[in-house]
Amino acid sequence: MQELHFAMPIMSLTAIISAGVMTLNWFMYQSADGVKQWMYSMQLMALTCLLLIGISYQPEIITFIALTSLFASFYFFVNGTEKFFRLAHSYRLWVVIGVIYFALSSWFSFVDSNRAMRYIASYSLVSVAMGLSIRSLMICAPSQHQRTNLSRWGFLVSCLCVFAVLSIHLLTLDAQPKTVVLTSLNTAQVLVIAATVCLPIILCVAFSLLCGAQQLEKMAVLAQKNKQASLLKGRFLTMLSHELRTPLNAIVGHADMLKRIPREPQKHAQLCDVISEAALSLSDLANQVLLQAKGEQVSSQLQPTNLAEQAHSVHELLLPLAKNKDLDFKLRIDERLSELYFLTDKESLPLVLKNLVSNAIKYTDYGEVILSASLHEQQVKEDYTLQVVRFSVSDTGVGLSKNALDYIFEPFASSQFEHNISNSAGFGLSLSKQLVENLGGELEVSSELSKGTVFTFDLVLSSCDAPVSQLGEEKMKSPEQLASNRILIVEDNLLNQEVLKHYLQDTKMQCEYVRTLKDASGYIADKQFDVILLDMHLPDGHGLEWWQSLQSQFEPAQAPTVIALTGDADEQAQQRYLQQGIAYCLEKPVSGSTLLSVLEHVGTAQTTQINPLQLLDEALIHRLNQQFDSHFLNTKLMYLADTFDYEFAQLQGLADIQAIDQLEVKLQTLTQECIEMGLKALAQALEETKQAVQAKQVIDWRALHHYAKQNALALQNYQKQFTA
């Protein structure tokens, strides 16, 4: 046992070097599990060796501290190993081991100083630690990478080496130490000393090999995933190209037929319907691809929705696809749904149903496709009722294998890439699953080869009252009644200009068409317009920036209403437009009915527009200017106008999540601020909104936000007379 006396100083040096190497490993592989614990283990091992060198100064205290450091070292050794191999750590076992070990160490250090028993206790501790580490190695999942397996074998060998060297020391243990000269040691003892000195380095090398091999394995897995993703994307692009060409072919072909077929109004109408449907399919496909490419979730805007109507619209839209394949497309709707309205995202649900149904038609050659919606449960809360609505789409198509079910919801995945997809309007199930999760449900699938597939999802929805028409009870204006309105169309694409001319020709509106922002500025300087149809992306600038630079030139009553024509499918971009003074956003392609409906709404608002002074409490504003500095009030007004965007976005967010109490408090706070600033009309509107919220009526937050901006602008313009 005397060889330890000679080995300890050199072993201390190797332990310190190993601790430094493990510290570097931790800096290199911080994301790897267990590396920090291994670093602590090597550092404590170096501390133990240094303490044992100075054992002659205060043997009892130094010995006990060294034994405590040894326990901590091998505790972190095992803890790091279990973390590295992702196994549960047994804290109770180590509590038992610690109690026994410290009881023996304390007794044989302070009461009955027995060197041999202290070594036996330490040997038992190290043996248990090596055994637990080898156990973790053996029960971990095998790796498919050769380097990882080799590093694990190296770790096993290092643990066995530690156990073997300490066992040799145990066998040669002397109860009473004897003075031995270095030259008297035989070859076997020298070899034992050399092995003892190398123990810290052996463990350090094993740890380093494990960390490096794991890093290489992660890189190999990542490279494999990237390769697979690249392959899937390539196949997806091929599929997408086919889907794009199919509706384009329909548009070109039917347009050619329109030119060749004699003037038959009914036949021409049918051909135009096909062209319109194909164009809308292209638009939907473009939106889906953009959302999928961005990898972002579509934010839900809760609106009163009749689910039966949405299911019927999907059925009518895709029924021609089923008829072309001689399929029986059935619609089964719970009768109770026809009379009910629910708060949900009006855009996402039809997109999900359309994707599921189009996929069902695509992969079904004979038989039937069934779209069903039914009420399943009712949950009554304190002040509202929740309903569980189940949707399902079933078919008698080719079905899915068990392997296909594992990856069918992965992005860019398809069960049959080679299958003809020309009759499908969707491009995958990944987006459908994402949208369903956004709505609070989970898309599930069950399938059997050659028998068919069933997609099912449940939505927990809050029932609500039927929506009130945004235009109120006032009668809509006919196109002829819009003849007095003056409109400026800023659109650089001549084909789009022709489409807009066609939509507006029956309205007899006074229209001016320009292709650049520079020309638009010239027209606005010379003439007054009621409405501006503004393309957002123009050759000489962005439409939003141009309008922001012009807004301050108009009085509230004279400012034209700006309607954005945008191809941005990004909802955040559209929200930014609305917050910066754009009244409406029309997403391309724009339908004639939608455009006329918006123009009628604008015309109604303009004909009933009141004097800006009627929006303000003039007496209060005069008193404020007498009490405070006018520049201070101007700054406060600017701040108030800027915070309206945030405040109304927060109001709509609270309404969407049905946080009624917080919504009422927020409305009350805003109402009080408006009263204090002299915005009497807006304060009245906010008070009426609060009452409508309490009555569970549907609120047009966008219109209220626009009205608030008009009030703030009227107050800013009125305040200018006090600073002139």
N, C-alpha and C positions, 0 to 999 in steps of 0.2 A: 504493500500500500504506500510505501515511501516514495514511489515514483510520482505520486500526485504533488509531493513537495517540490519536485524539480519541474513538473509540467505547469504549475499554476501561473508563474510570471509570464511565460510565453503564451499560455492559453488566454491570459488577460489581454495581451496584445492582439491576438487573433480575434478575440471576442469584440474588442473595440473596433477593429477594422470591419468585422462583419456587421456590427451595429451601424457603422457609417454607410456601408453598402446598402443595407436594408432601408436606411433613411432616404437614400437616393432612389431606391426602388419605389418607395412610397410617393415621392415627388413625381416619378414617371408614370405610375399606375394608380393614381388616386381613385379612379373610378372602380378599380377591382376590389371585390369584397375580401376582407381578411388581411390585406396588406398592412394596414395600420396596426393591427394586433400583432402581426409578425415582427414589425419594427419595434414595438414595445417589448416583445419577448427577447429580441437580441440585445436591446439596450439594457434590460434588467439582467440578462445573463452576463454582460460585461461588468455591470455593477457588482454582481455576486463574486466574480473572479477577483476583482480589485479588493473587495472586503476580505476575502479569504487570504490574500497576501498579508494583510495587516492584522491577522488573527492573534498574533503574539502580544499585542499591546493591551487589549482588554478582551480576553478570550470569550467570556460569557456573552457580553452584550454584542460584540462584533459577530460572533457565531450566530446568535439568534436573528440579527438583522440580515445576515447573509442567507440564512435558511428562509426567512420571509421573502427576500428578493427572489430566491430560487422558486418558491411556490408561485409568486406572481408571474415570473417568467414563463413557466410551463402552463399556467392557466391561460395566459394570452396566446401561447403556442397552440393549444387545443382550440381555444375560441376562434382564432384566426383560421385554423384549418377547417373547422365546421362552417364558418362563414364563407370561405372560399369555395367549398363544395356544396354550399347552399343546403345545409342540414340544420336542424333545430339544436339549440345549445341547451344542455341539461344543467341548469343552475342548482337544482336540489342536490344532484350528485356531487357537485363541487363544494357545496356547503358541508356535506358529510365528510368529504375528503379533507377539507380545510380544518374542520373541528378535530379530526383524528391527528392530522399532521402537526397542527400547532400544539396540541396537547403533548404529543411525543417530543416535539422540538423544545418546548418550554421545560419539560421535566428533565430531559437529558442535557440541557444547556445550563440551567440554574440550580436544580435540585441534586440530580445525580449525573455529574458530568461524565458522559460516556460517549467517546468518539465513535465507536463502532455502531452503537444504536442510532446515533445521529445520521451516520452514513446509510444505515439500513432504511431509515425513514425517508431520506432523500432518494435513495434508490427506488423505493416503492412508489414514491410520487412520480419520478421520471418514467418508470415502467408503465404506470397507469396512463400517463400522458401520451406515451408512444403508442400504447394499445388503442386508446380512443382515436388518435390521429390515423392509425392504420385502418381502424374500423370505418372512419369517415371516408377514407380513400376507397375502400372496397365496396361500400354500398352506394357510392355516387353513380350517377348515370354514365355509362361508357361513352367515350367520344369517338367520332368517326375520323378524327384527324390523327395522323401518326405521331406528329411532334407532341401533341398533348398527351398521348398515351406513354411516350418515352419519358416525358417529364414526370409523369405520375409514378412510373417505375423508379425513376431516380429518387423521388421523395420517399418511396417505400424503402429503398436501399439505405438512405440516410437515417431513417428512423431505426432500422435494424442495426445499423452501425453504432448508433448511440446506445441502444440496449445492450449490444455485445460488449462494447468497451467498458460500460459501467458494471456489467456482470463479471468481467475479468477482474476489475478492481474489488468487487465484492468477494470473489473467491480468494483473493490474496490479502484480504483485510486482516490487520493486526489490531488487537485490542489496545496494546501499548506501543506507541511509535518508537522506532529504533533509529539511531543515528547511522545513516548510510552515506558513503562517499560515492560520488557520481561514477568514479572509475570502477567501482565494484559492481555496478549493474551489469546484468547479462544481456544478451541480444533480445530475448523475449521482453524483458522489462523496458529496454530502449524502444522497442516497437510499440509497446503499450503507451509509453510517454508520447511518442510521435502521433499515435492515433488520438490520444486525449487532446493534444494541442490542436489537432485538425477538426475536432468536433464542431466548433462554431462555424468554421469555413464550410464544412460539409452541409450543415443545415442552411447556411446563407445561400450557397450555390443551388440547393434544392428549391428554396423559395424563389430565387431569381428565375430558375428554369420554368417553374409553374406559372409565374406571372407572365413571362415572355410567351410561353406556349398559349396561354389563354388569350393574350392580345392578338397573336397570330390567328387563332381560331375565330375570334370575333371579326377580324379583317376578312378572313376567308368566307365567313357566313355573310357578311355585308356585301362582299363582291358577288357572291352567288345570288343574293337577293336583287342586287342591281342588275345583274345579267338577266335574271328572270323578269324583272320589271321592264327592262328594255325590250325584251322579246314580246311581253304582253302588250306594251305600248305600240310596238311596231305592228302587231296583228290588229290591235284596236284601230290604228290609223287606217289600215287597209279596210277594215269594216266601216269606219266612219266615212271614208272616201266613197264607198259603195252607197251608204245611206244618203250622202249629199247628192250623188249623181242621180239617184232614183227620183226624188221630187223635182230636181232640175230637168230631168228628161221629161217628166210629166208636164212641167210648165212649158218647155219649148215645144213639145209635141202637140199639146192642146192649143197653144197659141197658133201654131201652123195650121191646125184643123180649123180654127176660127176664120182664117183667111180663105181657106179653100171651100168650106161648106157654104151653100147658098144661104140667103138671109132667112133663117128659121129662128125666131126669137126664143122658142122653148129650148131648142138644141144649143143655141149660143149661151143661154143661161146655165145649162148643165155644164158646158165646157168651162165657163167662167168659174163656176163653183169648184170644179176640180182644180183649176189653177190657184184659186184662193186658198183652198185646203192644203195644197202642196206647199204654197208659200208660208202658210202658218206653221206647217210641220217643220220647214227649214228654220223658222224663227225659234220654235221651241227647242229644236236640236241645238242651235247655236247657244241658247241660254243654258241648256244642260251641260254642254261641253265646257263653257266658261266657268260655271260653278264647280264642276268636277276638277278642272285644271287648277283652280285656286285652292281646292281642298278646304273650302270654308263652308260653314253651316249657314243655311238660309234663315235669317231672323224672321220669326213669326210675327205677323200683325193680326191680332185677333179681331174678327169682324163677325157680325151675325150672319150665319150661313145655314141655308136649307140643304141638308145632305142629300135628300132625295132628288132635288133639282140638279145637284152636281153629278150624281150618279147617272141621271137621265141624260145630261149633256154629254158625258163620256160615252154612254151607250150610243147616242145618235151620231157622235163624231166617228166612232170606230166600227159602226155597223156595216158601212160599205166594204171595209177590209175583210170582215168575216164573210160577207156575201160573195165576194170575189173568190173565196176559197170553198164556197158551199158549206160553210159552217153555221151551226145554229147558235147564235149569240143571244143568251137569255139574261134578263134583268130581274132580280128578285129583291124587292124593297119592302121592308116592314111598313105597313100602312101608317103606323103611328109617326114615322119619320116625316111624312108629307106635311104634317101640321106643326112640326117643331123646328125651332131655330136654335143653333148652338154657336158659342163663341169659339172660333177656330181660325186658322190661317186659310183664307179663301183661295190662295194661289197654290199652296203646296199639295193639298189633298187631291185636286184633279190631276196634277202632274203625276202623283204616285199611282192613282188608278189608271191613268192613261198608259204609263210605262208597264204596269202589270198586265193590263188587258192586251196591249199590243204585243208583248212578249208571248202571252198565251196564244194569241192568234198566229203568231209567227211560227211557233213550234207545234201547232196542231194541224194535221193534214185532213183529218175527218173527225166527225163527232160534234162536240159542243164546247162552248166557253160560257161560263156563268159568272156574272158579277152580282154579288149580293151584299146587302147592308141590313143589319137588324139590331134592335135594342136588346141588351142582355141583362143589365143590372141598373139599379137606381140607388144612389147614395145621397141622403139628405143631410146637408150641413146646417150650420146655425142660420144662415140667411140666404142660402142658395142651394140648388139641387144639381148633383152631378149624375150624368148618365154614361153608361158604358155602351159604346156603339162598336159592333164588330163588322169589319169589312173582310170579304174573301173573294178571291178570283181563282176559279178552278177550271181545268181543261182536261180533255181526253187525248192529250198530245203524246209526244215521245217520252216524256218523263225525264227524271234526272237520276244518275247513278249515285251511290253513296259517296264516291270520291268527288263528284261534282258538287254535292251538297256542302262539302267542306270549304270550297272556295268560291261558291256562286256569288257571294256578296262582296268579294274583293274588287277593288277598282280595276277596270280594264279587263275583267274576267268575263268569259261567256262559256256556257256549257258546250256549244257547238259553233266554233268560229267559222267553220266551213259551210254552215247552214245558210240558206238564202234568207237575207234579212230585208229584202226590198219592200216587204209589206209592213215593216215595223216603223213606228214613229219614235220609239225610245232607243236607247243605246246601251242599257245595262241596268243592273239591279242595285249597284252600289249607291247611286244617288237616291233611289227609292227608299232604301234602308235608312239613309242619312236623314231624309225628310220625315220619315215616320218617327224616328227617334226625336227629331225636333218637335214633333207634335205631341210627344209624350208617350208614344207606343213602342212596340217592338215587332218588327216584321219577321214572321216565322214561315217556314216552308216544309211541306211534307210531299214526298213524291215516290213514285214507283215506275220503273222502266216499262215502257209500252202501255202504261195504264193512265198516266196523267200526273198533273202537279196541282197543288193547292197552296196558295199564298194567303196568309191570314194576319190581321193585326187588329188590336183593340185600342180604341181611343176613349179616354175619360174626359168628357166635355161638360161644360157648364151650359145649361139651357138658358135662353134669354128671350126677350120679346122680338117680334118682327122688326126689321130695320125701318126707320123713317126715311122717306125720300130726301135726298140731299137738297133738292130744290124746293122742299116744303110743299105747301098746298097750292102754290102759285102755278098757274097754267104755263106750260112750256111755250116758248115762242116758236113760231113756224119760221122756215128759212127766209120767207119774204119779209118777216118782221125784223130781220137782222140787216136789212139793206142799208140802214143809216150808219152802220158801224164801219170804221176805217181800220184796215188791217195791213200791217207790213210783214211780209214773209221774207225771212233771211235764210236762204237755202242755196248752197253752192252747186248741188247736183241738179242738172236740168231735167232728168227723168223724174226726180222727186218733186220738182216744181210742177211738172205736168200733172202728176197725180193730185197734188194739192189744188191745182186749178180745176180739175175735174170735180173734186169734192165740193169746192166752194162756188161753182158756176151757178147753181140754183139759188144761192143765198142772195145774189145781187149785191154782195158786199163790195166796198171800194178797196180793191186789193192792189198792192204794189209789191213787185218781186225784185229782190236784189241778191247778189251772190257773194258779197264781201261785207265785212263789218265797216269798212271805210265808206262804202256806198250807203249802208244803213245809217251811219252817222249823218251823212249829207241829207238824206230824206227826212230824218227826224228834226234837223235844224230848220228845214223849210216848211214842214207840214206837221200837223198834229194827228196822232194815231190813237185809237182806242185799244188795239190789241197788237202785240208783236209775236209772231210765230218765229222762234229763234232756234236755229240749229246750233248745237253746242260746240261742234268741232268744225271750224272754218279755216280756209287757207291762211288768213291773215290774223288769226288769234282765236282765243277761246271765248265762247259766247257769254259765259258767266262773268269773266273778268271785264268784258266790254260793258255789260249791263251795270255792274257795280260802279264803274267809272261814270255812268250817266245818271244814276238814281238821284243824286243830290240836286240835279238840274230841274227836277219836276216838283211842283206842289202836290200834296197828297191827292187832291181832287183831279189833277190833270195827268198824273202818271199813268201811262198805258199798262195794261195787264200783259205780263210776259208769260208765254207758254213755251216751254222748252221742248224741242224735238230732239230726242237723244237715242242713240243706239247703245247707251250704257245699261247693261243688265245688272250692274252693281247697284244694289239698293242704297248703300252708303253714299255713293255719288249723287243719286237722286235726292236723298235727304239733305245733302249739302246744298244742292240747288235751291230747294224749298226754303232752307234756312237763310239763304242770301238774297231773298226777294223775288224768286221765281214763283209764280202763282200755281202753275200746274206743270207736270212732266208727262209727256206723251212718248211712250217707247215705240221705236220703229220696229216693224212696219205699223204705221198708223192706219186704223180703219176709218172710213168716212163717218160712220155712225158715232164713233167715239169722239172724233174731232168736232162734229156738229153739236154733240151733247155738251162738250166743254164750252164751246162758243156760246151756246144758249145760256149756260150757267153764268158766264161772264157778262153777257148782255143783260140778263136779269139783275145782276148785282150792280151794273153801271146805271141802269135806269132808276134804281131805287137808292142810289148813292146820296148820302146826306152831306150837309155842309160840315167841313172839318171842325168848325167852331162848336158845332153841336156835340162833338165828342168830348169837349173839355169843360172843366169848371173854371171859367175865366176869373171869377172873383178870388178863388183860392190861389190861382197862379199869380195874380197881382200881389196878394198878401205874402206869398213865398218870396217874391222878388224884392219886397220891401224889407223882409226879415233877413234874407241871406244875400250874399254876393251873387250876381247873375252868372259869373264864370263858374262859381261853385255849383250852381244849379245845372248849368250846361254839362259839366263833367258828370254829375249824377244822372242826368238824362241819357247821356251816351252810354254810361254803365248799365242803366236799366234796359235800354234797347238791346244791348249786346247780350244781357243775361236772359232775355226772353227766349232765345233759341234753346238754351240749356233747360230753362224752367219748363217749357212746353214739351220738350223731349222727355223730361222726367215725369210730367203729368201723364203723357201717353203710356210711358213704361209702367207707372203705377196702375193705370187702367187695364193694361194688358194682363198684369199678374193678379188683378182683382184685389189689390190692396186698398180697399175702399176707405178705411179710416185714415190712412196716411194721405190718400188723395184728397179727402175733404179738408184735412188740416193744411195741405199745400195750397189748395184753392182759397181757403180763408186768408192765409198769409199773403198771397198775391193780391187778393181783393183789397186788403188793408193798405198795401203798398201803393196800389193804383189810386185809392181814395186820397192818400196823403200827397200824391203828386198831381192831383187834379184830373186824372183820367177817369172821369165819371162814367162814360159810356162803357169802357172796358171793365170797370168795376161792376157795373150792372150785368154785363155779359158773363162775367165770372161767377157772380152770385146765382144767375139763372143756370149756369152750368153745374154748380154745386147742387142745386135743387134737382136737376135732371139726373145727376149721379145717384142721389138718394132715391129717386124714383126708378132707378135701374134702366134709364133710357140710353140709347146709343148716342154718343157724342162724336161730332166731326171735329177731331182735334186739329186737323190740318187747316180747316176753315177758321177755327178759333185763333190759331197761331197767326194766320195771315191777317186777321182782324186786329190782333194785338200789335202787329208790326205797323199797320196803318195808323193806329192810335198813337203809337210812340213817335212816328214820323210827323204826325199832325202837331204833337206837342213840341217837338224840336223846332219845327218851322214857326210856330207861334212864339216860342221863346226867343227867336232871333231878334224880335223888335226891342227886347230889353237890353241886348248887347250891341245894337247898331250904333 
